[in-house]
Amino acid sequence: MNILGRLLRNKRSRHLVTGAAALVCCINFYLSVYSVAGFQAQRFGQILKLTSKDESHYLEVSSKHLNRLPADASLREQLQFQYPYDSSIKIPRIIWQTWKYPRDDPRFERQLLQHSQSWIDLHHDYAYNLIPDEASDDLIKSLYESIPQVYDAFVSLPKAILKADFFRYLILFARGGIYSDVDTVPLKPANVWVSNNETIYNDVNDAGLVIGIEADPDRDDWNVYYAKRVQFCQWTIQSKPGHPMLGELIANITETTLRKKRDGTLSIISGKDAGADIMNWTGPGIFTDEIFTYFNDLIKLRPNVHITNHTPVNKYNTGLDITKDGVDWRFFTLMEQAVVFDDVLVLPITGFSPGVGHMGSKHLSHEDAYVHHMFEGSWKPENERMKGTVSRHRKD
């Protein structure tokens, strides 16, 4: 009998042999895992080098299979590592809202409570979450514990409206679903929105981000009322978790906020007024800018990216070549049907801003009308408002 055979006949020796074998297996597994992780981390860096920092952000970076991040990982790399984007999943059936108080607090305005209840009543098969201000800090800290600069930026924002803006991007990036302001009312259940269709224009629907037009003012004084000529709505947003556009938006807001904090300028107005500063810091101004940046990055990375836009030729888009001229407001102005831009579905103004009475917005009963924004509790004074415009839901 050989030596191994004699050892295995003895119980104590058998345990020693088994333990030694297990130890060898563990060492081999450890070495193989870290060898693979090192290779993947190297490839991760190579992909980053292949794409220009100001063009791609991290659209082409895939960290799904990384076991760890490099010690010097950038904010954008950390964000995608924490919440990698999986385009194959469905948009989660979750509804998110936020307000100053919990729903059972007597200070919760009755009208707003009815609005929030309408989301619950129309979405029995969705998880509904209203996050009060007192809980938002802890929730964001929990979700972004591994990226402390994001939480630092969130709690450093000097106004509640800024935090409410940032919160919607952070919660959708981490968990996905639908975010809608507490002063909105769903006109139709999300199950019948075009974003829930299996196909759109006979193509498979793989929308990872669903947005709507807030404003399309075809008038010379548009900048008196809006931050952008065509402005995307962010009182209602639908997305899959980890969407790259939201990640880039979060990174930019984080960097801007922490820079202001370092410079001691958090409370200093940098725009033409406080409203403009808010809109371009966390609101629809920066939101719109980042969406256009995302579209232009896609065009640069993949000139044959899938786009469907049935908007008729008009005085603004005649001769427009987005591969040369870039994607800007002219590509979306006067649109009346949803536009598909790769994994982003853009709804016409009637989708999330119906009943405005101008800018092409149809009536509330129109088949394309999904959400009605009531513009209650706005932070803008009444004399500065324009029906269906940038009115927001926080005064403090």
C-alpha positions as CSV (number, residue, x, y, z in Angstrom):
1,M,0.0,0.0,0.0
2,N,1.4,3.4,-0.9
3,I,2.0,6.2,1.7
4,L,-1.2,8.1,0.8
5,G,-3.2,4.9,1.3
6,R,-1.8,4.3,4.8
7,L,-2.4,7.9,5.8
8,L,-6.0,7.8,4.7
9,R,-6.6,4.6,6.8
10,N,-5.8,6.7,10.0
11,K,-8.6,9.0,11.0
12,R,-6.3,11.8,12.3
13,S,-4.1,11.6,9.2
14,R,-7.1,11.6,6.9
15,H,-8.3,14.9,8.4
16,L,-4.8,16.4,7.9
17,V,-4.6,15.3,4.3
18,T,-8.1,16.6,3.6
19,G,-7.3,19.9,5.2
20,A,-4.1,20.2,3.3
21,A,-5.9,19.5,0.0
22,A,-8.6,22.1,0.8
23,L,-5.9,24.7,1.7
24,V,-4.2,24.1,-1.7
25,C,-7.5,24.5,-3.5
26,C,-8.2,27.7,-1.6
27,I,-4.8,29.1,-2.5
28,N,-5.3,28.2,-6.2
29,F,-8.7,29.8,-6.2
30,Y,-7.5,32.9,-4.5
31,L,-4.7,33.3,-7.0
32,S,-7.0,32.7,-9.9
33,V,-9.6,35.2,-8.7
34,Y,-7.0,38.0,-8.2
35,S,-5.4,37.1,-11.5
36,V,-8.7,37.5,-13.3
37,A,-9.5,40.6,-11.4
38,G,-6.2,42.1,-12.3
39,F,-6.7,41.3,-16.0
40,Q,-10.2,42.8,-15.9
41,A,-9.0,45.9,-14.1
42,Q,-6.3,46.3,-16.7
43,R,-8.9,46.0,-19.5
44,F,-11.1,48.5,-17.6
45,G,-8.3,51.0,-17.8
46,Q,-7.6,50.2,-21.5
47,I,-11.3,50.9,-22.4
48,L,-11.1,54.2,-20.6
49,K,-8.0,55.2,-22.6
50,L,-9.7,54.4,-25.8
51,T,-12.4,56.9,-25.2
52,S,-12.0,60.7,-24.8
53,K,-12.9,62.0,-21.4
54,D,-15.1,64.8,-22.7
55,E,-16.8,62.6,-25.3
56,S,-17.7,59.2,-23.7
57,H,-17.7,59.7,-20.0
58,Y,-18.1,56.1,-19.1
59,L,-20.6,54.9,-21.7
60,E,-18.3,52.2,-23.0
61,V,-16.9,51.2,-19.6
62,S,-18.3,47.8,-18.3
63,S,-17.5,47.0,-14.7
64,K,-20.1,44.3,-14.2
65,H,-17.5,41.5,-13.8
66,L,-15.0,43.4,-11.8
67,N,-14.3,42.1,-8.3
68,R,-12.8,45.3,-7.0
69,L,-12.0,48.8,-8.2
70,P,-8.5,50.3,-8.5
71,A,-7.6,52.4,-5.5
72,D,-7.5,55.5,-7.7
73,A,-10.9,54.9,-9.3
74,S,-12.6,58.1,-10.5
75,L,-16.0,59.1,-9.2
76,R,-17.6,57.9,-12.5
77,E,-16.0,54.5,-12.2
78,Q,-17.1,54.2,-8.6
79,L,-20.7,55.1,-9.6
80,Q,-20.9,52.5,-12.3
81,F,-19.1,49.9,-10.2
82,Q,-21.7,50.4,-7.4
83,Y,-24.7,50.3,-9.8
84,P,-23.8,48.8,-13.1
85,Y,-26.3,49.3,-15.9
86,D,-28.1,46.1,-17.2
87,S,-30.0,47.1,-20.3
88,S,-31.6,43.6,-20.5
89,I,-33.8,44.1,-17.4
90,K,-37.3,45.7,-17.3
91,I,-37.8,49.0,-15.7
92,P,-38.6,48.1,-12.0
93,R,-42.2,48.5,-10.9
94,I,-41.4,51.0,-8.2
95,I,-42.8,54.5,-7.6
96,W,-40.7,57.1,-5.7
97,Q,-41.9,60.4,-4.3
98,T,-40.5,62.7,-1.7
99,W,-41.9,65.5,0.5
100,K,-41.2,67.4,3.7
101,Y,-43.3,65.1,5.9
102,P,-44.4,61.4,6.0
103,R,-47.8,60.7,4.6
104,D,-49.3,60.2,8.1
105,D,-48.0,63.5,9.4
106,P,-50.9,66.0,10.0
107,R,-48.8,68.7,8.4
108,F,-48.9,66.9,5.0
109,E,-51.1,69.2,2.9
110,R,-54.5,67.5,2.1
111,Q,-54.3,68.2,-1.6
112,L,-50.8,66.8,-2.0
113,L,-51.9,63.8,0.0
114,Q,-54.7,63.2,-2.4
115,H,-52.2,63.5,-5.3
116,S,-49.9,60.9,-3.8
117,Q,-52.8,58.6,-3.1
118,S,-53.7,58.7,-6.8
119,W,-50.4,57.1,-7.6
120,I,-51.1,54.3,-5.1
121,D,-54.7,53.8,-6.3
122,L,-53.7,53.5,-9.9
123,H,-50.7,51.2,-9.4
124,H,-51.6,48.3,-7.2
125,D,-48.9,46.1,-8.8
126,Y,-46.2,48.7,-8.0
127,A,-44.2,49.2,-4.8
128,Y,-44.9,52.8,-3.7
129,N,-42.4,54.8,-1.6
130,L,-42.8,58.3,-0.3
131,I,-39.5,59.4,1.3
132,P,-39.9,62.3,3.8
133,D,-37.1,64.8,4.3
134,E,-36.2,63.3,7.7
135,A,-35.4,60.0,6.1
136,S,-33.7,61.1,2.9
137,D,-30.3,61.7,4.3
138,D,-30.1,58.2,5.8
139,L,-31.4,56.6,2.7
140,I,-28.9,58.2,0.4
141,K,-26.1,57.5,2.9
142,S,-27.0,53.8,2.9
143,L,-27.2,53.6,-0.9
144,Y,-24.0,55.5,-1.5
145,E,-22.0,54.5,1.5
146,S,-19.1,53.3,-0.7
147,I,-19.0,56.7,-2.6
148,P,-18.8,59.2,0.3
149,Q,-18.3,62.2,-1.9
150,V,-21.9,61.7,-3.3
151,Y,-23.4,61.7,0.2
152,D,-21.2,64.7,1.1
153,A,-22.5,66.7,-1.8
154,F,-26.1,65.7,-1.0
155,V,-26.1,66.9,2.6
156,S,-24.1,70.0,1.6
157,L,-26.8,71.3,-0.7
158,P,-28.1,74.6,0.9
159,K,-31.8,74.4,-0.2
160,A,-34.5,71.7,0.1
161,I,-35.4,72.1,-3.6
162,L,-31.7,71.3,-4.6
163,K,-31.8,68.2,-2.4
164,A,-35.2,67.1,-3.9
165,D,-33.8,67.4,-7.4
166,F,-30.6,65.5,-6.5
167,F,-32.6,62.9,-4.7
168,R,-34.6,61.8,-7.7
169,Y,-31.5,61.2,-9.8
170,L,-29.8,59.3,-6.9
171,I,-32.8,57.0,-6.2
172,L,-33.4,56.2,-9.8
173,F,-29.7,55.5,-10.4
174,A,-29.6,53.1,-7.4
175,R,-33.0,51.5,-7.7
176,G,-34.8,52.5,-10.9
177,G,-38.5,52.8,-11.4
178,I,-40.6,56.0,-11.7
179,Y,-39.9,59.2,-9.8
180,S,-42.7,61.8,-9.9
181,D,-43.1,65.0,-7.8
182,V,-45.7,64.9,-5.1
183,D,-47.8,67.5,-6.9
184,T,-48.4,65.3,-9.9
185,V,-51.3,63.1,-10.8
186,P,-51.1,60.0,-13.0
187,L,-53.7,60.2,-15.8
188,K,-53.1,56.6,-16.8
189,P,-51.4,53.6,-15.1
190,A,-47.8,53.2,-16.1
191,N,-48.6,49.8,-17.4
192,V,-50.3,51.4,-20.5
193,W,-47.6,54.0,-21.1
194,V,-45.8,53.5,-24.4
195,S,-42.7,52.8,-22.4
196,N,-44.3,49.6,-21.2
197,N,-44.9,48.3,-24.8
198,E,-43.0,45.3,-25.9
199,T,-42.3,47.0,-29.2
200,I,-42.1,50.6,-30.4
201,Y,-42.4,51.4,-34.1
202,N,-42.0,47.6,-34.7
203,D,-38.7,47.4,-32.9
204,V,-38.1,45.8,-29.6
205,N,-38.5,48.3,-26.8
206,D,-35.4,48.4,-24.7
207,A,-35.8,51.9,-23.3
208,G,-33.7,52.3,-20.2
209,L,-34.6,56.0,-19.6
210,V,-38.0,57.6,-20.3
211,I,-38.2,61.4,-20.3
212,G,-40.7,64.0,-21.6
213,I,-40.6,67.4,-23.1
214,E,-41.4,70.0,-20.4
215,A,-41.3,73.1,-22.6
216,D,-40.9,73.9,-26.3
217,P,-41.5,77.7,-26.5
218,D,-41.4,78.9,-30.1
219,R,-41.0,82.5,-29.1
220,D,-38.3,85.1,-28.8
221,D,-38.5,85.6,-25.1
222,W,-38.3,81.9,-24.2
223,N,-35.3,82.4,-21.9
224,V,-37.4,84.6,-19.6
225,Y,-39.3,81.6,-18.5
226,Y,-37.1,78.6,-19.2
227,A,-33.5,77.5,-18.9
228,K,-33.4,75.9,-22.3
229,R,-35.1,76.4,-25.7
230,V,-36.4,72.8,-25.6
231,Q,-36.4,71.7,-22.0
232,F,-36.8,68.1,-20.7
233,C,-39.1,67.5,-17.8
234,Q,-37.7,66.1,-14.6
235,W,-40.8,66.2,-12.4
236,T,-41.5,62.7,-13.8
237,I,-38.7,60.3,-14.9
238,Q,-38.7,56.6,-15.5
239,S,-35.5,54.6,-15.7
240,K,-33.7,51.3,-15.2
241,P,-31.1,51.4,-12.4
242,G,-27.6,52.4,-13.3
243,H,-28.4,54.4,-16.4
244,P,-25.3,56.1,-17.7
245,M,-26.9,59.5,-18.3
246,L,-28.0,59.6,-14.7
247,G,-24.6,58.5,-13.5
248,E,-23.0,61.4,-15.4
249,L,-25.6,63.8,-14.1
250,I,-24.9,62.7,-10.5
251,A,-21.1,63.0,-11.1
252,N,-21.5,66.6,-12.4
253,I,-23.8,67.7,-9.6
254,T,-21.4,66.1,-7.0
255,E,-18.4,67.9,-8.5
256,T,-20.1,71.2,-8.8
257,T,-21.4,71.1,-5.2
258,L,-18.1,70.0,-3.7
259,R,-16.3,72.7,-5.6
260,K,-18.7,75.3,-4.3
261,K,-18.2,73.9,-0.8
262,R,-14.5,74.2,-1.1
263,D,-14.7,77.7,-2.5
264,G,-17.2,78.8,0.2
265,T,-19.8,79.7,-2.5
266,L,-22.6,77.3,-1.7
267,S,-25.1,80.1,-0.9
268,I,-23.9,82.5,-3.6
269,I,-26.2,82.9,-6.6
270,S,-24.2,82.2,-9.8
271,G,-27.0,82.6,-12.4
272,K,-29.2,85.6,-13.3
273,D,-31.3,84.9,-10.3
274,A,-31.9,82.2,-7.6
275,G,-34.3,80.3,-9.9
276,A,-31.9,80.1,-12.8
277,D,-29.1,79.1,-10.4
278,I,-31.3,76.2,-9.1
279,M,-32.4,75.1,-12.6
280,N,-28.8,74.9,-13.8
281,W,-27.3,73.4,-10.7
282,T,-29.7,70.5,-10.1
283,G,-32.9,71.2,-12.0
284,P,-34.2,71.0,-15.6
285,G,-31.3,73.1,-17.0
286,I,-28.5,70.7,-16.1
287,F,-30.9,67.7,-16.6
288,T,-31.5,68.9,-20.2
289,D,-27.8,69.6,-20.8
290,E,-26.8,66.1,-19.7
291,I,-29.4,64.4,-21.9
292,F,-28.1,66.3,-25.0
293,T,-24.5,65.4,-23.9
294,Y,-25.5,61.8,-23.7
295,F,-27.1,61.8,-27.2
296,N,-24.0,63.5,-28.7
297,D,-21.7,61.0,-27.0
298,L,-23.7,58.2,-28.5
299,I,-23.4,59.7,-32.0
300,K,-19.7,60.0,-31.6
301,L,-19.2,56.5,-30.3
302,R,-21.7,54.8,-32.6
303,P,-22.6,56.9,-35.7
304,N,-25.1,54.2,-36.7
305,V,-26.9,54.3,-33.3
306,H,-30.6,53.4,-33.6
307,I,-32.8,56.5,-33.8
308,T,-36.5,56.9,-34.8
309,N,-37.9,60.4,-35.1
310,H,-41.1,60.9,-37.0
311,T,-41.2,64.7,-36.5
312,P,-42.1,66.3,-39.8
313,V,-39.6,68.6,-41.4
314,N,-40.0,72.1,-40.1
315,K,-38.1,75.5,-40.3
316,Y,-35.8,74.5,-37.5
317,N,-34.7,71.0,-38.5
318,T,-34.5,71.4,-42.3
319,G,-31.1,70.3,-43.4
320,L,-30.1,69.2,-39.9
321,D,-27.4,66.5,-39.9
322,I,-26.9,65.4,-36.4
323,T,-23.8,63.4,-37.2
324,K,-22.1,66.7,-38.3
325,D,-24.1,69.4,-36.5
326,G,-24.7,67.5,-33.2
327,V,-28.0,66.8,-31.4
328,D,-29.6,69.9,-30.0
329,W,-33.1,71.4,-29.4
330,R,-33.8,71.5,-33.2
331,F,-34.0,67.8,-33.3
332,F,-36.9,67.7,-30.8
333,T,-38.8,70.9,-31.4
334,L,-42.4,70.6,-32.5
335,M,-42.3,66.8,-32.1
336,E,-45.7,65.1,-31.6
337,Q,-44.7,61.4,-31.4
338,A,-42.3,59.7,-29.1
339,V,-38.7,59.7,-30.3
340,V,-36.4,56.7,-29.8
341,F,-32.7,57.5,-29.3
342,D,-30.9,54.3,-28.6
343,D,-32.0,53.3,-25.1
344,V,-33.7,56.7,-24.4
345,L,-37.4,57.2,-25.1
346,V,-38.4,60.8,-25.4
347,L,-42.1,61.5,-25.0
348,P,-43.8,64.5,-26.7
349,I,-44.8,67.4,-24.5
350,T,-48.3,65.9,-24.0
351,G,-46.8,62.9,-22.2
352,F,-45.8,64.5,-18.9
353,S,-47.0,68.1,-19.5
354,P,-50.5,67.9,-21.0
355,G,-53.2,70.6,-20.6
356,V,-50.8,73.5,-20.8
357,G,-52.7,75.1,-23.6
358,H,-49.7,76.1,-25.8
359,M,-46.4,74.7,-27.1
360,G,-48.3,71.8,-28.8
361,S,-49.5,70.4,-25.5
362,K,-52.7,68.4,-25.9
363,H,-55.7,68.1,-23.5
364,L,-55.6,65.9,-20.4
365,S,-57.8,63.2,-21.9
366,H,-55.5,62.7,-24.9
367,E,-54.2,59.1,-25.4
368,D,-50.6,60.3,-25.0
369,A,-51.2,62.2,-21.7
370,Y,-49.8,60.2,-18.8
371,V,-49.0,62.6,-15.9
372,H,-50.5,65.9,-15.0
373,H,-48.3,68.4,-13.1
374,M,-50.4,70.5,-10.8
375,F,-47.7,73.1,-10.1
376,E,-48.7,73.4,-6.4
377,G,-46.3,74.6,-3.7
378,S,-44.0,76.2,-6.2
379,W,-40.8,77.9,-5.1
380,K,-41.4,80.6,-7.7
381,P,-43.5,83.7,-6.9
382,E,-46.8,83.8,-8.7
383,N,-45.9,86.8,-10.8
384,E,-42.8,85.0,-12.1
385,R,-44.7,81.9,-13.2
386,M,-45.9,81.0,-16.7
387,K,-48.5,78.2,-16.8
388,G,-46.8,74.9,-17.5
389,T,-43.3,76.2,-17.0
390,V,-40.5,75.9,-14.5
391,S,-42.7,76.1,-11.3
392,R,-41.3,73.8,-8.7
393,H,-42.6,72.1,-5.6
394,R,-40.4,73.5,-2.8
395,K,-40.4,76.9,-1.2
396,D,-37.5,76.5,1.2
